[in-house]
Amino acid sequence: MPINEALLEQKLLEKGAIPEKTLAAMKKKAEAEKAPLDELLFKQEIVSDDKLGSIIAEIYTVPFVKLSEKTIAEPLLRMVPYTLAANQYVIPFQSTGTTLKVAFNNPENWELISTLGKKTGLEIERYYATKKEIKASLKAYNKDVNEKFNKLLKSVLEDPSKIESLKDSSKIVDTIILFAFQNNASDIHIEPRLETIVIRYRIDGLLQQIAELPISILELITTRIKILANLRTDEHRAAQDGRFKIELENNEITLRVSILPTYDGEKTVMRLLTSTNQELDLEALGYSGKNLNMIKSNILKTHGIILMTGPTGSGKTTTLYSILKLLNSPEVNISTIEDPIEYRLEGINQIQVNAKANLTFSNGLRSLLRQDPDIVMVGEIRDEETSGIAINAALTGHLVLATLHTNDAASTLPRMLEMGVEAFLLGATVQMVIAQRLVRSICSKCKKEYTLTFEEIKNLGEKYKIKKDFSKIIAQITNQELTADTKFTLYKGEGCAACVNSGYKGRSSICEIIEISDDIKQILLTNGNARDIDLQAQKEGMVPMFTDGMMKVLNGETTIEEILRVMRS
């Protein structure tokens, strides 16, 4: 039964969750798209998921549950089949012996509630949970993959000669992929060594060795992957690239494949591209409230350039995809030119760079501008031609989102000048520059507090060779006078099964954002350097990236060692 939309509107206004004008616009949009108002509000992310979820739960007169804070025991999952849970957006999360607490996205699905009561023999206690939280919790159904993985590896190590066919090797490949998916790995490395194959996963930005297999089965595993990716199985001396989609235990996983000949054999790297592995949610990326508000206000502009910068693996593309998801609506035409297309976004025209067909960033961007776009995303500005076309696009009334590689926000503008962009054009078009890194978040399951003195924090900085004024930064954040013995309560993860004993689970952004003011435009026109731009931006309120990271440390979101590690690089 759909939610009472009139009551939802009333509650939203009563609780001040959304301005009246915005709600009226959303209601009109929902009517035009013939979509439920609550679904549109979740999609547009105008109201936070928790706030909207608690309001909806109140309308249904049931408690609101955050499943991400619950550990769901395996016996409970067996009470509700995966197919039913996935199709009906329902998941059991706790039992008290005579009652079963169940999270529903529709707590008034009485037929389903009756079915669950009869099937389990328990009284069903209804809770409301968002679709997003239920979908994330469905991964609990595959927690036994760890056991399967170890069992399979044990059988292979005991007798490698049993792996004689592609059918046998496919079980190994499938399990390696599924295990990576369940552990939120971004990449799988299958590396040949002298006598073994080393399997490594990149989890939260760092590579971790998962297993070793006999070198004798390398060719079978590589051949299986080549067949899946539609690559040549008889080619062993040249690099090959491809992609494939595979369904494993009700999970659809998309992978990009790179195979490269090495001295010991062919090395395979597979990147997991499935959108289920990474929620595209700007709110969830970890920006501070001030930085998030700056991003949201600038992306609503109808023209200009927003530049995203940082090293490889710093989350630039994910941030831009999250922005595009937020801006996507039937009223705008959004087009992208990418290499590669990492996530498929419904309703957005995505173009893959293809050098063989002469579809480069510059040629593709030039063609896109003939397609009447409102918003254009350029995967990477690499050369003078691409930067020139992007500038012209912004001048002619388009909003352009683009990435490039620089170390910080201030050096981005001089880098564009080096590409041949005129200073006055740069000042006229660039609205905002975001520089970011990704830091690992402390695992919530094994988080514990400890204390460090200010002197110990300074010594850590010297150990990591960080040349920053800790006194100024920490005093500014905490607004207190510091002595060598001033103590700070910090946090770290002890290591547990949930974080594979790393102490970290997931990642979030640290960043610095420069909005292009008149004074910064003047610096550009007078050939000012990156340092001049940085100093002016800080005068205007920019929070430097290191300070943003230290704020996360003092708030208990990450560790000081993690910030020092990332900023050192």
C-alpha positions in Angstrom: 0.0 0.0 0.0 1.6 3.4 -1.0 2.2 6.0 1.6 -0.3 8.7 2.3 1.4 11.5 0.4 -0.8 14.3 1.9 0.3 13.2 5.3 3.9 13.0 4.2 3.8 16.6 2.9 2.2 17.7 6.2 4.9 16.0 8.3 7.8 17.2 6.2 6.6 20.8 6.6 5.8 20.4 10.3 9.3 19.1 11.1 11.0 21.7 8.9 12.6 19.0 6.8 12.1 20.8 3.5 11.2 24.3 2.4 7.6 24.7 1.2 8.7 25.9 -2.3 11.1 23.0 -2.7 8.3 20.5 -1.6 5.9 22.1 -4.2 8.5 21.7 -6.9 9.1 18.1 -5.9 5.4 17.3 -5.9 5.0 18.8 -9.4 8.0 16.7 -10.6 6.6 13.6 -9.0 3.3 14.1 -10.8 5.1 14.7 -14.1 7.2 11.6 -13.8 4.2 9.6 -12.3 6.5 8.6 -9.4 5.7 8.3 -5.7 6.8 11.4 -3.8 8.8 9.5 -1.2 10.8 7.7 -3.8 11.6 11.0 -5.6 12.7 12.6 -2.4 15.0 9.7 -1.6 16.4 9.9 -5.2 17.0 13.6 -5.1 18.6 13.5 -1.6 17.0 16.9 -0.6 16.2 15.4 2.8 18.7 13.1 4.5 17.7 9.3 4.3 17.6 9.1 8.1 15.3 12.1 8.5 13.0 11.1 5.7 13.0 7.5 6.9 12.0 8.4 10.5 9.2 10.6 9.1 7.8 7.8 7.0 8.1 5.4 9.9 6.1 7.8 12.0 3.4 7.9 9.3 3.2 4.1 9.2 3.2 4.2 13.1 6.1 1.7 13.3 9.7 2.2 14.6 12.5 3.3 12.2 15.5 1.0 12.1 19.0 1.6 10.7 20.0 -1.8 9.5 23.6 -0.6 8.9 24.0 -0.6 12.7 22.7 -4.1 13.1 24.5 -7.5 12.9 22.2 -10.0 11.3 22.7 -13.6 12.4 22.7 -16.3 9.7 19.8 -18.4 11.3 17.5 -15.4 10.9 18.3 -15.1 7.2 17.2 -18.7 6.6 13.7 -17.7 7.8 13.2 -15.5 4.7 14.4 -16.7 1.3 16.8 -14.3 -0.5 14.5 -14.0 -3.5 11.5 -13.0 -1.3 13.7 -10.5 0.7 15.2 -8.9 -2.5 11.9 -8.7 -4.4 9.7 -7.4 -1.5 12.4 -5.3 0.3 12.1 -7.1 3.6 14.7 -8.5 5.9 14.6 -10.0 9.4 17.1 -8.6 11.8 16.4 -9.8 15.3 14.5 -12.5 17.2 13.4 -12.5 20.8 12.2 -16.1 20.9 8.4 -15.6 20.4 8.7 -12.6 18.1 10.7 -11.8 14.9 11.7 -8.2 14.2 11.4 -7.6 10.5 12.4 -4.4 8.5 9.9 -3.6 5.7 10.0 -0.9 3.1 6.2 -1.2 3.1 5.2 -2.1 6.7 1.5 -2.3 5.5 2.0 -5.3 3.2 -0.3 -7.4 5.3 -0.3 -10.4 3.0 3.5 -10.7 3.3 3.4 -10.2 7.1 0.8 -13.0 7.4 3.0 -15.3 5.2 6.1 -14.6 7.3 4.1 -15.3 10.5 2.8 -18.6 9.2 6.2 -19.6 7.8 8.2 -18.8 10.9 5.6 -19.5 13.6 6.6 -16.3 15.3 4.8 -13.0 15.9 6.0 -10.5 13.3 7.1 -7.1 14.8 7.1 -4.5 12.0 9.8 -1.9 11.5 10.4 0.6 8.6 13.8 0.7 6.8 14.8 2.5 3.6 15.3 0.6 0.4 18.9 1.6 0.3 19.6 0.1 3.8 17.7 -3.1 3.0 19.6 -3.6 -0.3 22.9 -3.1 1.6 21.8 -5.7 4.2 21.0 -8.3 1.6 24.7 -8.9 1.3 24.5 -10.7 4.6 22.9 -13.6 2.7 26.3 -14.3 1.1 28.5 -14.2 4.2 29.2 -17.9 4.0 31.3 -17.1 0.8 34.4 -16.9 3.1 34.0 -20.5 4.2 33.4 -21.6 0.6 36.5 -19.7 -0.6 38.7 -21.3 2.0 37.3 -24.8 1.3 37.8 -24.4 -2.4 41.4 -23.2 -2.0 42.1 -26.1 0.4 41.0 -28.6 -2.2 43.1 -27.0 -4.9 46.2 -26.8 -2.7 45.8 -30.5 -1.7 45.7 -31.8 -5.2 46.2 -29.2 -8.1 46.0 -32.1 -10.7 42.2 -32.3 -10.1 41.8 -28.9 -11.8 41.9 -30.2 -15.3 39.2 -28.4 -17.2 37.7 -24.9 -17.7 34.6 -26.1 -15.8 36.8 -26.8 -12.8 38.7 -23.5 -13.1 35.5 -21.5 -13.5 34.6 -22.5 -9.9 37.8 -20.9 -8.7 37.4 -17.7 -10.8 33.7 -17.4 -9.7 34.7 -17.7 -6.1 37.6 -15.3 -6.3 35.2 -12.7 -7.9 32.4 -13.3 -5.4 34.7 -13.2 -2.4 36.1 -9.8 -3.7 32.6 -8.5 -4.2 31.5 -9.5 -0.7 34.6 -7.8 0.8 34.0 -4.6 -1.1 37.3 -4.9 -3.1 37.8 -2.5 -5.9 40.4 -4.6 -7.8 41.5 -8.2 -8.0 45.1 -9.0 -8.9 46.0 -12.5 -10.1 49.9 -12.4 -10.2 52.1 -15.3 -11.3 55.3 -15.9 -9.3 58.0 -18.5 -9.7 56.0 -21.4 -8.1 52.7 -19.8 -7.1 49.9 -17.6 -8.1 49.3 -14.8 -5.7 45.7 -13.4 -5.3 45.5 -9.9 -4.0 42.5 -7.6 -3.4 42.6 -3.8 -3.2 40.3 -3.0 -0.2 39.9 0.6 1.0 42.7 1.6 -1.3 45.4 -0.8 -0.1 46.4 -4.2 -1.6 45.9 -7.2 0.7 47.2 -10.7 -0.1 44.3 -13.1 0.1 45.6 -16.5 -1.1 48.3 -18.4 -3.0 47.4 -21.0 -5.6 49.7 -23.5 -7.5 51.3 -22.0 -10.6 50.2 -25.1 -12.6 46.6 -23.8 -12.8 47.5 -20.3 -14.1 46.7 -21.0 -17.7 43.3 -22.5 -17.0 42.3 -19.5 -14.8 43.6 -17.0 -17.3 41.8 -18.8 -20.2 38.6 -18.8 -18.3 38.8 -15.0 -17.7 39.7 -14.5 -21.4 36.6 -16.4 -22.5 34.4 -14.4 -20.1 35.9 -11.1 -21.4 35.7 -12.2 -25.1 39.5 -12.0 -25.5 41.9 -14.1 -27.6 42.8 -17.3 -25.8 45.7 -18.1 -28.1 47.4 -14.7 -27.5 50.0 -14.9 -24.7 52.6 -12.2 -25.7 50.5 -9.1 -26.0 48.4 -7.0 -23.6 44.6 -7.5 -23.8 41.8 -5.5 -22.3 38.1 -6.3 -22.0 35.1 -6.4 -19.7 32.3 -8.8 -18.8 29.2 -9.1 -16.6 28.6 -12.1 -14.4 25.8 -13.1 -12.0 26.9 -14.9 -8.9 24.5 -15.9 -6.1 22.0 -13.2 -7.1 24.6 -10.5 -7.5 25.2 -9.0 -10.9 28.9 -8.0 -11.1 30.6 -6.0 -13.9 34.3 -6.3 -14.3 36.9 -4.5 -16.4 39.8 -6.9 -17.3 43.5 -6.2 -18.1 45.8 -9.0 -19.0 49.5 -8.4 -19.3 52.4 -10.8 -20.1 55.1 -10.8 -17.4 58.3 -12.8 -17.0 56.5 -15.6 -14.9 53.3 -15.7 -17.0 50.2 -13.6 -17.7 49.1 -11.3 -14.9 45.4 -10.4 -14.7 43.9 -7.4 -13.0 40.1 -7.1 -12.8 38.3 -4.0 -11.6 34.9 -4.4 -10.1 32.6 -1.8 -11.7 29.3 -2.8 -10.3 27.3 0.1 -8.9 26.1 -2.1 -6.0 29.6 -2.1 -4.7 29.7 1.7 -4.5 26.6 3.7 -3.6 26.7 7.0 -5.6 25.6 9.3 -2.8 27.2 12.7 -2.4 26.1 12.9 1.2 27.8 9.7 2.1 31.2 10.6 0.6 32.4 12.2 3.8 32.5 15.9 3.0 32.3 18.4 5.9 29.0 20.4 6.1 30.7 23.5 4.8 32.4 21.8 1.9 29.2 19.9 1.0 27.1 23.1 0.9 29.7 24.8 -1.3 29.5 21.9 -3.8 25.7 21.8 -3.8 25.5 25.6 -4.4 28.0 25.5 -7.3 26.6 22.5 -9.1 23.2 24.3 -9.4 24.8 26.9 -11.7 23.8 26.7 -15.3 27.2 27.4 -16.8 30.9 27.3 -16.0 33.5 24.7 -15.1 33.8 22.6 -11.9 37.3 21.0 -11.7 37.9 17.9 -9.7 41.6 17.1 -9.0 43.7 14.6 -7.2 45.9 11.5 -7.8 44.7 8.2 -9.3 42.4 6.4 -6.9 41.4 9.6 -4.9 37.7 9.2 -5.7 37.4 11.9 -8.4 35.2 9.9 -10.7 32.9 8.7 -7.9 32.4 12.2 -6.7 31.5 13.4 -10.3 29.1 10.5 -10.8 27.4 11.3 -7.5 27.0 14.9 -8.7 25.6 13.8 -12.0 23.2 11.5 -10.2 22.0 14.4 -8.1 21.6 16.7 -11.2 19.9 14.0 -13.4 16.3 14.8 -14.3 14.1 14.6 -17.4 14.5 18.4 -17.9 18.2 18.3 -18.6 20.4 16.6 -21.1 23.6 15.2 -19.5 26.4 13.8 -21.6 29.8 12.3 -20.6 33.0 11.4 -22.4 35.0 8.9 -20.3 37.9 6.4 -20.4 36.6 4.0 -19.2 32.9 4.2 -18.3 33.1 2.9 -14.7 29.4 3.2 -13.7 26.3 3.0 -15.9 24.0 5.9 -15.1 20.4 5.6 -16.3 19.2 8.6 -18.2 22.7 9.9 -19.0 24.4 9.7 -22.4 27.8 8.1 -21.7 30.5 7.9 -24.4 33.6 5.6 -24.2 36.9 7.0 -25.6 38.1 4.8 -28.5 41.5 5.7 -29.8 41.3 3.2 -32.7 38.1 4.9 -34.0 39.7 8.4 -33.4 37.2 9.0 -30.7 39.5 11.0 -28.3 38.5 13.2 -25.4 38.8 16.3 -27.7 36.9 14.8 -30.7 34.3 13.3 -28.5 33.7 16.5 -26.5 33.5 18.4 -29.8 30.8 16.0 -31.0 28.9 16.1 -27.7 28.5 19.8 -27.9 26.4 19.3 -31.1 24.0 17.1 -29.1 22.4 20.0 -27.3 23.7 19.2 -23.8 23.0 21.1 -20.7 25.7 19.4 -18.6 28.9 17.8 -19.9 31.3 15.6 -17.9 34.9 15.2 -19.3 36.6 12.2 -17.8 40.0 13.9 -17.9 41.5 17.0 -19.3 44.8 15.8 -20.7 45.8 18.3 -23.3 45.5 21.8 -24.7 42.8 20.9 -27.2 40.5 19.3 -24.7 40.9 22.2 -22.2 40.2 24.7 -24.9 37.0 23.0 -26.0 35.9 22.7 -22.3 36.4 26.4 -21.8 34.4 27.3 -24.9 31.6 25.0 -23.8 31.4 26.8 -20.5 31.4 30.2 -22.2 28.5 29.1 -24.4 26.2 28.3 -21.5 27.0 24.7 -20.5 27.9 23.4 -17.1 31.2 21.4 -17.5 32.5 18.9 -14.9 36.0 17.7 -15.5 39.0 16.0 -13.8 42.7 16.5 -14.1 45.8 15.5 -12.1 47.3 18.0 -9.7 48.4 17.7 -6.1 46.2 20.4 -4.6 43.5 22.9 -5.5 45.7 25.9 -5.9 48.0 24.4 -8.5 45.1 23.4 -10.7 44.6 26.9 -12.2 48.4 27.3 -13.1 48.2 23.9 -14.6 45.4 25.0 -16.9 47.4 28.1 -17.8 50.3 25.8 -18.8 47.9 24.0 -21.2 47.5 27.3 -23.1 44.2 28.5 -21.6 44.1 32.3 -21.4 44.0 33.7 -17.8 40.9 35.9 -18.5 39.0 32.9 -19.9 40.0 30.8 -17.0 38.7 33.4 -14.5 35.5 33.8 -16.5 34.6 30.1 -16.6 36.0 28.2 -13.6 33.5 28.3 -10.8 35.1 25.9 -8.3 38.1 23.6 -7.8 37.9 20.5 -5.6 41.0 18.6 -4.6 40.6 15.5 -2.6 42.0 12.2 -1.2 40.4 9.2 0.3 41.2 8.1 3.8 40.1 4.8 5.5 37.4 5.1 8.1 37.7 3.4 11.5 35.7 0.2 11.8 32.6 0.9 13.9 32.6 -2.7 15.2 36.0 -2.6 16.9 36.5 1.2 17.5 38.1 2.1 20.8 39.5 5.3 22.2 43.0 6.2 23.4 45.0 9.4 24.3 47.9 11.1 22.7 49.7 14.2 23.9 50.4 17.1 21.6 54.1 16.3 21.7 53.4 12.7 20.6 51.2 14.0 17.7 54.1 16.2 16.6 56.6 13.3 16.8 54.3 11.2 14.6 54.2 14.0 12.0 58.1 14.1 12.0 58.1 10.3 11.6 56.0 10.6 8.5 58.0 13.6 7.3 55.0 15.9 7.3 56.1 19.6 7.2 53.0 21.2 8.7 52.5 23.5 11.7 50.6 21.2 14.0 50.3 23.9 16.7 48.5 26.3 14.4 46.3 23.6 12.8 45.1 21.8 16.0 44.7 25.1 18.0 42.5 26.4 15.1 40.4 23.3 15.2 40.0 22.9 18.9 40.1 26.6 19.8 42.4 26.0 22.8 45.9 26.8 23.9 48.3 24.0 23.6 51.3 22.7 25.6 53.4 19.7 25.0 51.4 17.7 27.6 47.9 18.7 26.2 46.0 15.4 25.8 43.7 14.5 23.0 41.2 11.6 22.9 41.6 9.8 19.6 40.2 6.6 18.2 41.4 3.5 16.3 40.1 0.1 15.3 41.4 -3.0 17.2 40.7 -5.3 14.2 37.8 -7.8 13.9 36.1 -10.1 11.5 34.1 -7.3 10.0 37.2 -5.3 8.9 39.4 -8.4 8.2 41.5 -7.4 11.2 42.6 -4.1 9.6 40.8 -1.7 12.0 39.3 0.1 9.0 36.0 -0.3 7.1 35.2 1.9 4.1 36.7 5.2 3.1 35.7 8.9 3.1 36.9 12.1 1.5 39.2 14.8 2.8 39.3 17.8 0.5 40.0 21.5 0.0 37.7 23.6 -2.2 38.5 26.9 -3.9 35.6 29.1 -5.1 37.0 31.5 -7.8 36.5 35.0 -6.3 37.4 38.3 -7.9 40.6 38.5 -6.0 41.7 35.1 -7.2 40.8 36.1 -10.8 43.1 39.2 -10.3 45.9 36.9 -9.2 45.5 34.9 -12.4 45.5 38.0 -14.5 48.8 39.2 -12.9 50.6 35.9 -13.4 50.3 34.9 -9.7 51.5 31.4 -8.7 49.9 28.5 -6.8 51.1 29.8 -3.5 49.5 33.2 -4.0 46.2 31.5 -4.9 46.4 29.2 -1.9 47.1 32.0 0.5 44.2 34.1 -0.9 41.8 31.1 -0.8 42.7 30.5 2.9 42.0 34.2 3.6 38.6 33.7 2.1 37.8 30.7 4.3 39.2 27.7 2.4 39.9 24.8 4.8 43.2 23.2 3.7 43.0 19.4 3.0 45.4 18.5 5.9 43.2 20.5 8.3 40.1 18.8 6.9 41.8 15.5 7.6 42.8 16.5 11.2 39.2 17.5 11.9 38.2 14.0 10.9 40.8 12.6 13.3 39.6 14.7 16.2 36.0 13.8 15.4 36.9 10.1 15.7 36.2 9.3 12.0 39.7 8.2 11.0 43.1 7.8 12.6 46.0 10.2 12.6 48.3 7.6 11.1 45.9 7.3 8.1 45.9 11.1 7.5 49.7 11.2 7.8 50.0 8.3 5.4 47.7 9.8 2.7 49.1 13.3 3.0 52.7 12.1 2.8 51.9 10.6 -0.6 
